[in-house]
Amino acid sequence: MKKKWLQGLLLSILAVILLAGCGKETSTETEKSENETKDVLAQIKEKDKIVFGVKNDTRLFGLKNPSTGEVEGFDIDIAKALAGEILGDETKVEFKEVTSKTRMPLLNNGDIDVIVATMTITEERKKEVDFTDVYFDAGQSLLVKKGSSIKRIDDLKGKTVIAVKGSTSAVNIREKAPDAKVLEFENYAEAFNALKAGQGDALTTDDSILYGMADEDPSYELVGGTFTEEPYGIAVKKGNTALVEELNKALKAIKDSGKYDEIYAKWIKK
Amino acid sequence: MLDFSILTDHLDMYLEGFKITITASLIALVASLVIGILIAVIRIVPFKPLNALGAAYVEFIRNIPLLIIVFFFFLGLRLDGLMAGTIALSIYTSSFIAEAIRAGILSVPKGQMEAARSSGLSYVQTMRLIILPQAFKIVIPPLGNQFINLVKNSSILSVVAGLDLMYQGDLISSRTFVVFDVYIFVAIFYLLLTIPLSLGVGYLEKRLAKSN
């Protein structure tokens, strides 16, 4: 019997070592692929197509249309316009659906070339990826049921706030409302449903996304204005300065041509 | 190599999650065993309508994703994440446990029941004294499997903000942008639960085999 226990113990130690080894191997693998895919711009030109990482659950920005199966929104139209500038053809795009949690790993693995997914530019993220100029100015706000006692961020004391995992708003709200309890969910749909089910008193994220929710269900409203600045940027893998420059040029071009304003007016109705 | 600062910097979060995962698993383990036994009995008693009811429960519950059961309690009945997750986990696992126990009871040779009944024991006495003790031994390994699955399935709590180990892992990884190392530590915490459980089931199995 004693021997069996020893065997079990050895087995579990082995399992732990194997797992640890697993982590090590994968990190060297990513390093390797990092060297191989140093220049994403050259790759894009070669395959004549840009792979964009976009949201599929965010109303107004990137939302899957169930009848067509296509993702639609502000981010999608911006991505198409950018591809139009860089490759000369708006249809030379491929969209991969990402979440706040998966977009960075997918970018670093080379599964996507560019992230256009309501991603806020932050100092911390700048260490991991390279950002273009701001393509959308958002600010964090609160969504509550109409008639709620919460009118501004100070009213959150002792209340439960719903946020989305991996978003900057989840970090911000802990600083701005330290006495509130924060519950984090996988995506905006789940977060909004949790709010509707009374699992929290308010939902916090960028106003641009909250407008989409209030648009969907008019019994909810935004309160308290914005209490942060959330400049959205387009992200590429670290070290791809040529691609960033190309994207900035394209961004400027669509802003100058009025294309940007056209897309903005199409989706964002404040 | 593994970055241990991830573990030490967020130890309080890992431990908080570990505590919740243990609590949810223990409650679900006991509850699913009780419900599972009940359903197995309902499926076996010599009364057809009850049998059908038991079968309907098992087929319905085990053939839908656990996540949907969780959402039913979380969004439908509006229980909090921990409660909704634990109840859903208990119900989901109970359908598998009921099947394992029913299979165990059925695998006791028919002659045992016939012999006991013809020697004057009642149905309940036969079950209690002859059939169940024999079935118990047969059922231990599959039950062990279900309990291990239950511990791992408790990670479903992370989806409804149940504050469990996986939820904490999600939060740590979204704060630090580290994915692999964070979840490797999460896996090690799960192993701390599942390996002793495995060994315990193995030990019980050996002990019972000896008493044969």
HADDOCK unambig.tbl for C-alpha pairs under 7 A between the chains (distance, minus, plus):
assign (segid A and resid 16 and name CA) (segid B and resid 188 and name CA) 6.89 0.50 0.50
assign (segid A and resid 19 and name CA) (segid B and resid 184 and name CA) 6.79 0.50 0.50
assign (segid A and resid 20 and name CA) (segid B and resid 1 and name CA) 6.95 0.50 0.50
assign (segid A and resid 20 and name CA) (segid B and resid 2 and name CA) 6.19 0.50 0.50
assign (segid A and resid 23 and name CA) (segid B and resid 2 and name CA) 6.73 0.50 0.50
assign (segid A and resid 23 and name CA) (segid B and resid 180 and name CA) 6.08 0.50 0.50
assign (segid A and resid 23 and name CA) (segid B and resid 181 and name CA) 6.48 0.50 0.50
assign (segid A and resid 24 and name CA) (segid B and resid 1 and name CA) 5.10 0.50 0.50
assign (segid A and resid 24 and name CA) (segid B and resid 2 and name CA) 6.84 0.50 0.50
assign (segid A and resid 101 and name CA) (segid B and resid 174 and name CA) 6.51 0.50 0.50
assign (segid A and resid 165 and name CA) (segid B and resid 171 and name CA) 6.50 0.50 0.50
assign (segid A and resid 165 and name CA) (segid B and resid 174 and name CA) 6.83 0.50 0.50
assign (segid A and resid 166 and name CA) (segid B and resid 171 and name CA) 6.89 0.50 0.50
assign (segid A and resid 166 and name CA) (segid B and resid 174 and name CA) 4.36 0.50 0.50
assign (segid A and resid 166 and name CA) (segid B and resid 175 and name CA) 6.82 0.50 0.50
assign (segid A and resid 183 and name CA) (segid B and resid 161 and name CA) 5.81 0.50 0.50
assign (segid A and resid 184 and name CA) (segid B and resid 161 and name CA) 5.84 0.50 0.50
assign (segid A and resid 185 and name CA) (segid B and resid 159 and name CA) 6.24 0.50 0.50
assign (segid A and resid 185 and name CA) (segid B and resid 160 and name CA) 6.46 0.50 0.50
assign (segid A and resid 185 and name CA) (segid B and resid 161 and name CA) 6.09 0.50 0.50
assign (segid A and resid 186 and name CA) (segid B and resid 159 and name CA) 6.26 0.50 0.50
assign (segid A and resid 194 and name CA) (segid B and resid 75 and name CA) 6.45 0.50 0.50
assign (segid A and resid 197 and name CA) (segid B and resid 75 and name CA) 5.38 0.50 0.50
assign (segid A and resid 197 and name CA) (segid B and resid 78 and name CA) 5.86 0.50 0.50
assign (segid A and resid 198 and name CA) (segid B and resid 78 and name CA) 6.95 0.50 0.50
assign (segid A and resid 199 and name CA) (segid B and resid 78 and name CA) 6.89 0.50 0.50
assign (segid A and resid 199 and name CA) (segid B and resid 80 and name CA) 6.74 0.50 0.50
